[in-house]
Amino acid sequence: MRGTAALAAALVLAGCAGRMPAPAGVAPGPIDVHVIAFNDFHGNLEPPGLSVDVPGADGRMVAAPAGGVAYLAAAIADLRAKAPRSIIVSAGDMTGASPIESSLFLDEPTVAAMNLIGVDLNAAGNHEFDRGIAELRRLQHGGCAKTGSGQPCRLDRFAGAGFTYLTGNTIDASGRSAFPATAIREFRDGARAVKIGFIGLTTRATQTYVSPAGIPGIRFADEADTANAQITGLRAAGADAIVLLIHEGGAAEGGPNDCTALSGAIRPILDRLDTRVDLVVSGHTHRAYICDYAAYDPARPFLLTSAGRYGTLVTDAVLSIDPATHHVVAKRAHNIVVQNDGYVGADGRRVAPSDAAPRYAPEPKVGALVARYVAAVAPLASRPVGRLTGPLAKAKEGAGMTETPLGNLIADSQLAATRASGAQIALMNPFGIRTSLNPDADGRVTYADLYAVQPFGNTLMVRDYTGVQLRAVLEQQLDRKIVLAAAGLTYEYDRSRPAGSRILHPRVGGVPLNDAATYRLAMNNFLAFGGDGFTTLTAGRDVAGGPSDVDALAAYLTTDRPVAPPAIGRTVDRTPAR
């Protein structure tokens, strides 16, 4: 496998090869097209309080504060000013799971900001289906029709996206894609021109990530099969290069421009991808990398990129295309830090801008748009809701079987909110906890803090299940590699035992579970409709509804004294160590 230095040198040399002066009488060289890309923005209009480590002048890593859509707009404008031919693309999750200043307005301000930036294409990610396919269509086409929970057009009449959502593997009941699969764009250099074909896909796991009620009749087809089926048609339509925008990704060791030990779900997709693809812009994992995939499969020399998350990075990928031969003759890419003016971290320390990364002033028009929505939401967002004795951390990425005090606190709040409906148990999915809950120095938390933890707009539901059905739910979570946070329920489990016998000593309210009895469970509507693959939860009998999950948590924290983190130990792993 080639090292990072060798890869960088190869890409630079390849780029230089396309710029040799043309002898007299010989046609000019290739045309450079800049594909400016980002992914997993998630409505982070304001700077997210994150930094990117970059090498300083002395070689040591320093933290550069990054993110914020006005800064992203400035960084992209700077890139476009230096690139006569460019296109702006996103690899999904531009919206969904967003902070309150975007999510409360159904992500309309994020779409409006992206219109100002000039985004051209977006491969819808799984979170863009969070509010259902009808709402995603509204984001594309505009209008104020109410498609679900939440009120559209609170500040402005919504005009819709000026960019195109490409999601070719979103298959409806007719067998056709619910959104376009491809687009072709032409780039001119005087009388000469080249064309690039774009394919957009979401992860096929979207089926389990979103509420089935929001995507009736929809299935998500295999990514590689769908992409491969489009390429011949794009070539026939004159595409000189093929770019895949895919909301699926991986992880690699090293910095944002490295690609050591690439792993993840993107690899088996790339290993089956048509070799005529030139560039793959990926996302979903929130990791940043630049890869020459030939280091992993010489037959597939794709350039693979990802720009991390929340607009902290932007990718400048350059395809050098020979209009005479209709081939890409060189390609290179670099992730650029979208540095902002700094922030104060949870530890009270300021992270200041660094000379080791470019500095950007916020773009005024985008900044003004953000300021309007921040001001509109401020009375609700800044409202104090209670106090904690200390921070509550969410589980680490991928640690779905880790019990956390934050998960238990949310489950406790949902049980308290539904006691009047007879609820005995509450269950909370760990992947529905978006971030940690960090109080200020005095222990106070605001409504915006709670909204950041649970930004999906879910409401609570109460259902009846038999003891047998409840056992099936607990068994299925082991198959899904997800342990639900529980209130009112304790149990142990042994994953080495045969399926159907892995749940040990379940107790409800301290009493052993009775298979013949009926139990009343509270949960968010995402879980109730089978979200995260919990098909067993759809078997319950509806009893009552409840408040939003955020309001339930706010009510639980509204007490005269600080709330302490709940103890863990409600679920105990008894699987023998190997």
FIPA-733335 format. One record per residue: x, y, z of N, C-alpha, C in turn; residue in one letter. Coordinates in steps of 0.2 Angstrom, whole numbers, plus 5000, padded with zeros to 4 digits. Example, Ala and Ser with C-alpha at 12.3 -4.5 7.8 and 13.67 -1.06 7.14 Angstrom:
<rs>
506649725039506249785039506649845039A 506449895035506849955036506450005039S 
</rs>
This chain:
<rs>
500449945000500050005000500450065000M 500350114996500750174996500650215002R 501150255004501050295010500750365007G 500550405012500250465011500750515007T 501350515008501850565005501850534997A 501950474996501950444989501350464986A 500750454989500150474986500150544984L 500250594989500250664987500750684981A 501350654981501850664976501550644969A 501250584969500950554963500350604960A 499950624965499450664963499650734960L 500150764963500450824961500750814954V 501150764954501450754947500950744942L 500450704943499950694938499550754936A 499450804941499150864940499650904935G 500250904937500750944933500850924926C 500750854925500850824918500350854913A 499750874916499250904911499350974910G 499851004913499951074912500551094908R 500851044904501451064900501251104894M 501651154893501551204887501451164881P 500951174877500751144871501251164865A 501551124861501951144856501551184850P 501851224846501451264841501051214837A 500451224835500051184831499751124834G 499851114841499551064844499051094849V 498451054849497851074853498051084860A 497751134864497851144871497751084875P 498051084881497951024885497351014889G 497250984894496650964897496351024900P 495651014902495251064905495151044912I 495351094917495251074924494551094927D 494251044930493551064933493651044941V 493451094945493451094952492851064954H 492851014958492250984961492251004968V 491951054971491951084977491451044982I 491651004987491150964990491150964998A 490650955000490550945008490050885009F 489950875015489450825017489250825024N 488750795026488550795033488550865037D 488250915033488150975036487650985042F 487150945042486650935047486451005050H 486251055045485951115047486351155053G 487051145053487451185057487551255055N 487051295055487151365053487651405057L 487651395063488151435067488751395068E 489351415070489851375071489751325077P 489951265075489751205080490151195086P 490651245087491151235093491551175092G 491851165086492251115084492951145081L 493451105082494051125079494351065075S 494851075070495151035066495951035067V 496250985069496950985070497350995064D 497851045064498251055058498951065060V 499451045056500151055058500351125058P 500651145064500851215064501551225061G 501851285062502451305059503051255062A 502951235068503451195071503351125070D 502851105066502651035065502151005070G 502051035075501551015080500851025078R 500450985080499750995078499451045083M 499051095079498651145083497951145081V 497551165085496751165084496551225080A 496251215075495951275071495151275072A 494851325075494151325075493851325068P 493351285068493051275061492251275061A 491951295055491251285054490851345054G 490251335053489751395052489651415045G 489051415043488851415036489051485033V 489151535036489351595033490151595032A 490451555036491151545034491251495029Y 490851445029490851395023490751435016L 490251475017490051515011490651555008A 491051585013491651625011492251575008A 492351525011492851475009492651455002A 492051435001491851414994491851464989I 491751524991491751584986492551594985A 492951584989493651594988493951544983D 493651484984493851424979493651444972L 492951464972492751474965493051534962R 493251584966493651644962494251624959A 494551564962495151544959495051484954K 494451464953494351414948493851434943A 494051444937493551464931492951414930P 493151354931492651304930492551264937R 491951264940491851224946491151214947S 490951164951490351144953490351134961I 489751144964489751134971489251074973I 489451024976489050964977489050944985V 488550914987488550884994488450814994S 488650774998488550704999488050685004A 487550725005487050705009487050725017G 486450725020486350745027486550815027D 486350855022486350925022485950955028M 485350925028484850935034484650875038T 484250885043484050835047484550825053G 484350805059484750805065485050875066A 484750925065485050995065484951025072S 485351075073485251125079484551165078P 484351185084483651215084483551275079I 484051315078483951375073483751355066E 483951285065483751265058483151215059S 483251165063482751115064482051135066S 481951185070481351215072480951245066L 481351265061481051295055481051245049F 481051175051481051125046481651125041L 482151155043482751165039482751205033D 482151245033482151295028482751345028E 482951365033483551415033484151385030P 484251315031484851285029484851285021T 484251265019484151265011484251335008V 483951385012484051445009484751475009A 485151455014485851465014486251435009A 486051375008486451335002486251364995M 485651394995485451424988485951484987N 486051524993486451584992487151564991L 487451504993488051484992488151464985I 487651434982487651414975487751334974G 487551294979487551224978487151204972V 487451154969487151124962486851064963D 487151014967486850944968486950924975L 486450884977486550854984486250784984N 486650734985486450664986486150654993A 485450654993485050654999485350595004A 485450615010485650565015485150535019G 485250485023484750455027484350505032N 484650555034484350605039483850655035H 483950655028483550695025482850665024E 482750605026482150565026481850565033F 482150595038481950595044481150615045D 480950665041480250695042479850665036R 480150615033479750575028479850605021G 479650565016479850575009479450635006I 478850645009478450705007478750765009A 479050775015479350835017479950845013E 480350795011480950805007480750825000L 480250804997479950834991479850904992R 479550924998479350994999480051034999R 480551015002481151045002481451054995L 481351004991481551014984481151064980Q 480451064981480051104976479751164980H 479851174986479551234990478851224991G 478651284994477951284996477851275004G 477251285006477051295013476651235016C 476551185012476151125013476351095020A 475951075024476151045030476150965029K 476750935029476750865028476850825034T 476850855040476950815046477050855052G 477350845057477450885063477850945061S 477751005064478151065063477751105058G 477851175059477451225055477951255050Q 477851245043478251265038478151345037P 478651375034478551445032478451495038C 478751485043478651525049478851595048R 479451605045479751675044479651695037L 479751655032479651675025479251615021D 479051635015478751585011479351545008R 479351485008479851435007479851424999F 480451444996480451434989480751374986A 481051334991481251264989482051274987G 482351214986483051204984483151234977A 483651274976483951284970484351234967G 484551184971484951134969484551064968F 484851014965484450954964484650904968T 484150864971484250804975484350744971Y 484850714971485050654967485050594972L 484550544971484550494976484250434972T 484650404967484350354962484250294965G 484450274971484250204974483650214978N 483250264978482650274982482050254978T 481850184978481350154974480650154977I 480250184973479550184975479150114973D 478550114974478150054973478050044966A 478150094961478150074954478750044952S 479250044956479950014954480450074951G 480150134951480550184948480850224954R 481450264953481750304958481250364960S 481150384966480750434968481150504967A 481750504966482150564964482650544958F 482850594955483350584949483950544952P 484150504947484850464949485450504946A 485350544941485950574938485850644935T 486450674934486350744931487050744927A 487050784922487650804917487750874917I 488350894918488450974918489050974913R 489051034909489551054904489951104907E 490651104905491151154907491551174901F 491551244900491851264894492451304895R 492951294890493551334890493551364883D 493251424882493251454875492751404871G 493051384865492651344861492651274863A 493151254868493151184870492651174876R 492451104876492051094882492151024884A 491951004891491950944893491350934897V 491150874898490550854902490650804908K 490350814913490450774919489750744921I 489650674921489050644924489050634931G 488550654934488550644942487950594943F 488150544948487650494951487550514958I 486950514960486850524968486450464971G 486750444977486450384980486450404988L 485950364991485950364999486150295001T 486350295007486450225010485850185010T 485950115008485350075008485050065015R 485550075020485250065027484750115029A 484650165025484150215026483450185028T 483350125026482750095027482650075035Q 483150065038483150055045483250115050T 483550175047483750235050483150275051Y 482650275047482050325047481450285049V 480950325051480350295053479950265046S 479750205046479450175041478850215039P 478450245044477850275042477950335037A 478550365037478750425033478950405026G 479050335025479350315018478850255015I 478250265015477750205013477950185006P 478050125005478150094999478850104996G 479250135000479950154997480450095000I 480950074995481450034997482150064994R 482650054997483350084995483750024992F 483850034986484249974982484949974983A 485249924981486049914982486349974979D 486850004982487250064980487650044973E 488049994974488449984968488049964962A 487549924963487149904957486849964954D 486550004958486250064955486650114952T 487250124954487750164951488050134944A 488150074945488450034939487950044933N 487250034935486750034930486650104926A 486950154929486850224926487450244921Q 488050214922488650234919488650234911I 488450174909488350174901487950234898T 487350244901486950294899487250364899G 487650374905487950444905488550454900L 488850394899489450394894489050414887R 488550374886488150384879487950454878A 487750494884487550554884488150604883A 488750584883489350624882489750644888G 489650604893490050624899490750604898A 491150644899491950634899492150604906D 491850614911492050594918491450574922A 491550534926490950514931491150524938I 490650554941490750574949490150544952V 490350504957489850474962489750514968L 489150534970489050564976488650514980L 488950494986488550434989488550454997I 488050445000487950455007488150385010H 488750365010488950305013489750325014E 490050295019490750315019491150265023G 491750285026492150245029492550285035G 493150255037493550285041494250275040A 494750315041495450305039495850345045A 496450315046496950345051497250405048E 497450445052497850505050497450565050G 497650625047497350685046496850685041G 496450745040495950755035496150745027P 496850745026497050725019497450665019N 497350615024497650555024497150495022D 497450435021497050385020497350315021C 497550305027497950245030497350205033T 497450135031496950085034496250105033A 496050125027495350135026494850075027L 494350085031493850035033493150065032S 492650025033491950045033491550015027G 490950035027490450015023490550035015A 490950085015491150115008491550065004I 491950025007492449985004492149925000R 491649885002491349834998490949864992P 490749924993490349964987490849984982I 491450004984491950024979492249964976L 492249914979492549854976492149824971D 491549844970491049814965490849874960R 491149934961490949994957491349984950L 490950004945491250014938491850054938D 492350024935493050064935493050124931T 492450144927492450204924492250264928R 492150254934492050304939492750334940V 492750404941493350444942493450474949D 492850494952492850524958492250504962L 492350484969491850464973491850514979V 491350554980491250604986490750564991V 491050554996490650515001490550545008S 490150515012489950545018489650495023G 489250515028488850475032489250465039H 489950445038490350425044490550485048T 490550545045490750605048491550605049H 491850565045492650565045492850605039R 493450625039493750665034494350625031A 494450615024494950575021495050595014Y 495650585011495750595004496150525002I 495850484998496050424996496150414988C 496750384987496850354980496650284981D 496050264978495850194980496250144976Y 496650164972497150114968497650084973A 497750114979498150084984497850024987A 497150014987496749964989496549914984Y 496449944978496249894972496549934966D 497049914963497449944957496949944951P 496449904951495949904945495449964946A 495449994952494950044953495250104956R 495650144952495950204954495550264955P 494950254959494550304961494850354965F 494750414965494850464970494250474975L 494450454981493850454986493950504991L 493450544993493450604997492950605002T 493050635008492550655013492750715017S 492350755018492450825022492250825029A 492250765032492050765039491350785040G 491250835044490550855046490450925048R 489850945048489551015050489951075047Y 490151065041490451115037491151145040G 491451095044492151115046492651105041T 492551075036493051065030492651065024L 493051085018492751085012493251055007V 493051005003493550974998493551014991T 494151024989494351044982494550984978D 494150954974494350904970494450924963A 494950914960495150934953495150874948V 494750884943494750834937495050864931L 495650844929495950864923495650824917S 495250844912494950814907495150834900I 495350784896495650794890495050794885D 494850854882494250854878494350814871P 494950804869495050764863494950694864A 495250664870495150594871494550574875T 494250624878493650614883493850574889H 494450584891494650544897494950594902H 494850574909495250604914495950584914V 496350634914497150624913497450634920V 497150664924497450674931496850704936A 497050684942496550704947496850714954K 496650764958496950774964496350804969R 496450804975496050834980496350854986A 496050904990496350924996495750945000H 495750935007495250955012495551025015N 495151075015495251135017494851155023I 495251175029494851195035494451255034V 493851255036493451315036493451355042V 494051385043494151415049493751475051Q 493451485057493051535059493451585064N 493051625068493451675073493551645080D 493451575081493551545087492951535091G 493051505097492451485102492751475108Y 492351475113492451455120492251375121V 492651335123492451265123492151245130G 491851185131491551165137491951175143A 492551175142493051175148493251255149D 492851295146492951365147493551395144G 493951355140494551385137494351405129R 494651465127494551485121494951455116R 494651435110495051405104495051465099V 495651495098495751555094495951525087A 495851575082496051555075496851545075P 497051505070497751485069498051515063S 498651535063498951545056499151485052D 499051425055499151365051498651345046A 498051385046497551365042497251435039A 496951435033496651495030496151525035P 496151595035495651625039495051655034R 494451655036493951675032493451725036Y 493251775033492751825036492051795034A 491551795038490951775036490651805030P 490351775026489951805020489351835022E 489351905021488751945024488051925022P 487951905016487251885015487051825019K 487451775019487251715022487251725030V 487751765032487751785039487151825041G 486851865037486251905039485651855039A 485651805035485051755035485151715041L 485651695043485751655049485551695055V 485751765055485551805061484851815062A 484451815056483751825057483451765060R 483651705058483351645061483551635068Y 484251645070484451645077484051685081V 483951745079483551795083482851775084A 482551745079481851715079481751665084A 482251615085482251565089482451575096V 482851635097483151645104482751645110A 482151675110481751665116481651595119P 481551545114481451475116482051445117L 482551455113483251425113483551435120A 483551505122483851525128483551505135S 482951485134482551475140482851425145R 483051435151483251385156482751335157P 482951275158482451225159482651185166V 483251195168483451155174484151155175G 484451115180485151105182485351035182R 485951025181486250955182486850965186L 487050905190487550905194488250895190T 488150885184488750875180488550855173G 489050855168488950835161488750765160P 488350755155488150685153488350665146L 488750625145489050605139488650555135A 488550565129488250505124488750455123K 488550395121488950345119489450365113A 490050335113490450345108490150325101K 490350345096490150325089490250255088E 489650215086489650145085489550105092G 489550135097489450105104488750095106A 488350065101487650055102487450015108G 487949975111487749925116488049955123M 488150015123488450045129487850085133T 487750065139487250095143487550165146E 487150215146487450275148486950315152T 487250355157486750395161486350435157P 486550465152486150515148485550475145L 485650415142485150375140484650355145G 484850335151484450325156484050385159N 484350445159483950505160483450515155L 483550505149483050515144482450465145I 482650405146482150355147481750375154A 482050395159481650415165481150465164D 481450515159480950575158480350555154S 480450505150479850485145479450445150Q 479650405154479250365159478850415163L 479150465166478850515170478250545166A 478350565160477950605156477350555154A 477350495154476850455152476550405158T 476750425164476450385169475650395170R 475450455168474650465168474350415163A 474650395158474350345153474450275155S 474750265161474850195164475550165162G 475950205159476650175157477050145163A 477250085162477650055167478450055165Q 478550055158479250045155479350105150I 479950135150480050175144480750145141A 480750145134481350125130481550185126L 482250195126482550245122483150215117M 483150235111483650205106484250255107N 484850225108485450265109485650305103P 485450285097485650325091485150385090F 484650385094484250445094484550505099G 485050485102485450535106485950565102I 485850635100486350655095486950685098R 486950715104487550735107487550735114T 488050755118488150755125487750815128S 487550805134487150865137487650895142L 487850955141488450985145488151055148N 488051055154487751115158488351165158P 488151235159488551285160488951275167D 489351325168489751325174489351315181A 488751345180488251345186487751285186D 487951235181487451175180486851185176G 486751245174486151265170486151235163R 485551215161485451185154484851225151V 484951245145484351275141483951235137T 483451255134483051215129483451195123Y 483851245121484251225115484751175117A 484951165123485451115125485051045124D 484451045126484050985126483850965118L 483751015115483551005108484150985104Y 484751005106485350975102485450895104A 485250875109485250805111484750765107V 484150795106483550755103483250805098Q 483550815092483350865087482850835082P 482550775083482250745077481450755077F 481250795082480550815082480050755084G 480350705088479950645089479450665095N 478850625095478350625100478350565104T 478050555110478050495113477350455112L 477450395112476850355111476850295117M 476250275118476150225124475850165120V 476050105121475750045119475749985124R 475349945123475349885127475649825123D 476049785127476349725124476349665129Y 476249605127476249555131477049535134T 477049495139477749485141478149445136G 477849405132478149375126478449425121V 477949475119478149525114478749565117Q 478749575124479249615126479949585126L 479949515128480549475127480749475120R 480349475115480549475108480949545106A 480649595109480949665108481749665111V 481749635117482449635120482949585116L 482649535114483049485110483249525103E 482849555100482949585094483549645094Q 483549675100484049725101484749695101Q 484849635103485449595102485649585095L 485149565091485249555084485449625080D 485149675083485349745080485949775083R 486249735088486849765091486649835094K 486149845097485849905100485549885107I 485749915112485449905119485049965120V 484449955121483950015122484050035129L 484050105130484050125137483350115140A 483350095146482650075149482550105156A 481950125157481650145164481150095166A 481150075172480650035174480749955173G 481349945170481449875167482249865169L 482349805171483049785172483149715169T 483749695167483849625164484549615163Y 484749555162485449535160485349505153E 485949495150485949465143486649425142Y 486549375138487149335137487149315129D 487549355126487549345118487749275116R 488049235120488349175118487749115118S 487249135121486649085121486249085115R 485949035113485449035107484949085107P 484849115101484349165100483649135104A 483349185107482749165111482849155118G 483449145120483649125127484149175130S 484349225126484849265128484649315134R 484049335135483849385140483749345146I 484049365152484049335158483849385163L 483349355168483149385174482749455172H 482349455167482049525166481549535172P 481549605174481049625180480749685178R 480149695179479749755178479549785185V 479749845186479649865193479849825199G 480449785197480649745202480349675203G 479849665199479549595199479649565192V 479849495193480049455187479449465181P 479749465175479349475169478849405169L 478249425168477749365167477549365159N 477649315156477549305149476849315147D 476349305151475649305150475349375152A 475749415155475449475157475549525152A 475149585152475249645148475549695151T 476049725147476449785150476349845146Y 476349905149476249965145476950005144R 477150015138477850035136477750105133L 478150155135478250215132478850225128A 478850255122479450265118479250315113M 479750345109479650395104479350355098N 479050405094478650375088479150345083N 479750365083480250335078480250255080F 480350245086480450175088479750135087L 479250165089478550135089478450115082A 478650145077478550135070479050085067F 479450055071479950015069480650035067G 480750105069481450135067482050095070G 482650105067483250065069483149995069D 482649975065482549905063482149865068G 481849895073481449865078480749845076F 480749795072480049775069479649745075T 479949725080479549695085479149745089T 479349805089478949855092478349875089L 478249855082477649875079477049835081T 477249775085476649735087476249755092A 476449815096476049835101475349865099G 474949875105474249905104474349975106R 474150015102474150095104473650105109D 473950145114473550165120473450245120V 474050275120473950345120474550385117A 474550445116475050485114475450525120G 475850565118476250605123476550665121G 476950695125477250755122477850745118P 478150795115478750785112479350755117S 479850725114480350695118480750755121D 480850815118481150865121480750895127V 480150905126479750935131479650885137D 479650825136479650775141480350785146A 480850785142481550795146481550865149L 481350915146481250985149480850985156A 480250945155479850945161480250905167A 480550855165480850815170481450855174Y 481750895170482350935173482050995177L 481451015176481251075179481051055186T 481551055191481451045198481851095202T 481751095209482051145213482751125214D 482951075213483651055214484051025208R 484651025208485050995202484850925201P 484850895195484750825194485350795193V 485450735197486050695196486050645191A 486650625188486550575183486350505186P 485850475182485550415185486150355185P 486050315189486550255190486450215184A 487050175182486950125176486950055180I 486750005176486749945179486049915178G 485649945174484949925172484949865167R 485449865163485649815158486349785160T 486449725161487049695162487249645157V 487849645154488149605149488449545153D 488149485153488449425156488749375151R 488849405145489249365140489949345142T 490049275142490749255144491349285140P 491849305143492449335139492749285135A 492949295129493349245125494049245126R 
</rs>
